[in-house]
């Protein structure tokens, strides 16, 4: 059953809980939600079956959470969505898994609230984490375009198509994409002592290989999922097996 936490700025954040045991918080990717990213591809069942309590949220602008259209409502403010859900659920410390945007935000949580997380899986992000993020403004423009046929850039077209699925709010997603987000250097990440697993598909050109990001952490390791790209890694059984081995190791 969907529950709601209230962030510090009053935004309502939807979340689910499933299973019993040590909690793990799941942070979904951009233009996705807790069901599409995690539940529908078997993660609730996998993790709860392994003795974990799944806590999966919809970030603001996504799923059943509130959807402000102001850029200022997003960015690192979204880190508070995770913390508000943990507080509402009575969770002081948890494992953490983020995919794509959720992985980037998970890095922010490890750097700003390391005491709240035992271990972290960062999936769907890799070497390109350290690259320029100037392409985000173009994606935001594509999401705001009144006529999608005018979008010519292949990546922008793909984001617009995914964000145009039923029930998604293009203006909220554009604001989320436009917002400034704090990104960390290799030198900054080295101070993070939390055990980290970085997972990417072999064909995930959006994320790049996982090794450079894993090596930036003091206690990081990398896993490559053969034959998978950014969209098809999410539910892969080898990804799940790697996560369970990491969490239970």
N, C-alpha and C positions, 0 to 999 in steps of 0.2 A: 504494500500500500504506500502511495506517495505521501511523504511528509514534507514539511517546509521549515526551513530555518530563516531567520531574518538577519541580513548583513548589517554592518554598522550604519550604512547610509539608507537603511530601510528597504532595500531590495530583497524580495522573497526568493529564496533558493530552494528548489525542489530536490529531494533525494529519496533513495530507497535503501533499505537494509535487508540483507538476506543471510541466513546461516548463523552459526554460533562459533565463538572462539576468538582468537586474536583478530583485531580489526585491520582491514586493509581498505584504504580510500582509493577510489577509481576516478580519474580525471580525464574526461573525453576530449576528442579533437575538435577543431573548428568546424562549425556548421553541422556537427553531429549532436548527440545527446547520450544520456546514460543507457537508454535502451538500444539505440542503433549501434553504439560503439562497443558495448559490453554485454548486455543481457542477450541480445538477439544472436550473438555469435558464441554463446556458451560460457562466458567468463563467470557469471554468477554461479552456475552449476559447478564449474571446475574448481573455483576457489572455496565455495561453501562445502563442497564434497571433500576438500582437503583439510577441513577444520578451521576455516577462516570466516570471520564475519565481514561480509561485503558491505561497504558504504559507498554508494555511487551517486554522485550529484549531477545536476544540470547546471552548468555555469550560466550566469546572467546572459541574456540574449539568446539562450538556447533552450530547447525542450519545453518543460513546464514552468521554468523560472521566469521572473519578470524580465521584460525586454526593453530597457531604456534605449533611446536613439541618440544619446549624447556621447560623443567620444570620451569625455572625461569620466564617464561611469565605468570605463573598461580599463585596459592596461593592467598595472600591478594591483589595482583595486580588486581584481578578480582573485588574487591570492586569498583575500579575506573571505571569499565564498567557501573555500575549503575549510578554513578555520572556523567559520560560523557553523557549518554543518557538523564538524567534529565537536564543537562545544554543545550544540543542540542535542547531539547523540550521546553526550557524556563521555567522550573519548579524549583522553589526555595525550595519548601517544599511539601512533598507528604505523603500519607499513603504507607505502604510497606507490601507485602506478599511474603514470600519465602517458597518453598517446598524442603525438603531434603537438598541437597547441597545449594540450594537457601536460605533455612532457616538458615543454618550455616553462609553463607555469610551475610545474613541479620543481624545476631547477631553482626558480625564485623562492619557493617555499624552503628548500634545503638550505639556501643561502641566508634567509631571513628568520626562519623558525626551525632551526635544526633540532631543537630539543623536542619537537612534536613528532618526529619521524624516526623509526628504527632503521628501515631500509627503504630503498626506492628503485623502481623500475622505470626507466626513461625509454619509451619506445616511439618509433616514428620520428625521432630526431637523431641527428648524427653530426657529421663534419660540417654540414651547412649551417649548423647553429652559430658558427663563428663568422659566417659570411654576412655581407650587407643585407639588410632587410628592406632596402628601398623599393623592392617589388611590391610590398604590401599596399602602398598607396595606389598602384595600378589595379590591384585586385579590388580594393575598396571602391574605386571608380567604376569598375565593371559591375559590382554588386548594386551600385546606385544608378546604373544606366537605364534609362526609360525604355530603350529598344535594345534587347540583347543581341540582335543581328548586327549591330555596329561594333561588337567586340571582336577583334581579330587575333589578339594574342592567345595562343593555345592554352596556356596555364590559366589566364584570366577567364577564358571560356569554360574551362573545366570547373573552376571554383564557382562561377555563376550557375552552371547547370546543377552542381551538387547542392548549392544553397537555395535553389529554386524548388526543391522537393516540397511536397505538401506540408503545411503547418509551420514552415520556417519564415522568419521575419527578415527580409533582405536589408532593411534599413538598420535594424539592430545589429545584424552581422557585419554590415559595412562599418558601423561605428566601432565594433569590436576590432575589426581589421585595421582601422585607421589609428587606433589609440597607441600611444607610445608605451613600450614595454621595456623594462630594464633587462639587458642582456649582459652576460658576464664573460670576462676574458678567461683564457686558460690559467693565467696566474691567479685570478680571483677564485676560480673553482678549486684550485689545489688546496685551499684552506678547509674545504668541506671534507669531514672525516666520515660521513655517513656511507655505508656500503651501497654501491650503485651498480645496477645492471643496465647496460644500454643495448637495445635490441632494434635491428633494422632488417628489412628485407634485402636480399641480394640485388634486386632490381629497383630498389627505392632511390631513384635519382633525386627526388625532392629532399630527402634527408641526408643522402650520402652515406658512406660507411660509418659504422658505429665506433670503430676503434679510436679515432682521434678525440672524440668526446669522452669516451670511457677513460682514456689515458690522462685526460685533464684532471680527473678526480684523484684524490689521494688513495681511494679504495674502490676503484672502478674496474669492471670487466665488461667485455663485449660479446655479443652473440649475433651471428648473421643467419637469417632464415633463408635457405636456398630457394631460388625460383620465384620469390614473392616481391611485389612492389608495395608502394605506400598504402594502397587500398586493400590489398589481399593478405597482408601480414597479420592484420588485426585478429582474425579468428584461427590462425594457423596452429596446428597441434604441436609443432616443434617450438613455437613461441610459448605456448602454454607449458610445455614440459620444461623449458628453460627457466621460466618464472617459478614454477613449483620447486625445482631443484635449488634455485637461489634462495627462496623463502624458507625452505626446509633444511638448508645446508648448515 
